[in-house]
Amino acid sequence: MEESRETVRGWVRDRGITMDVLLDMTGDVNGAWNVTHSPMVFLIGRDGRLIARAIGNRPWTEPEGRALLDALVAP
């Protein structure tokens, strides 16, 4: 959140993150999405609308987390 490109690049590299990472150096996106904490997770539907949001880490790779994600992306 409002970090430099170099700081974010190092953080992403050090953690081996392979997904896209938003760089919001001005805080405009944080303001638009009302981001109040980090991490904060947003689940966006196929239609681009917000389904849910959560503050903090979630067990996405555990059975309960996978079941939720699978249900959300099911046709």
Secondary structure, 3 states (H helix, E strand, C coil): CCCCHHHHHHHHHHHCCCCCCCCCCCCHHHHHCCCCCCCEEEEECCCCCEEEEEECCCCCCCHHHHHHHHHHHCC
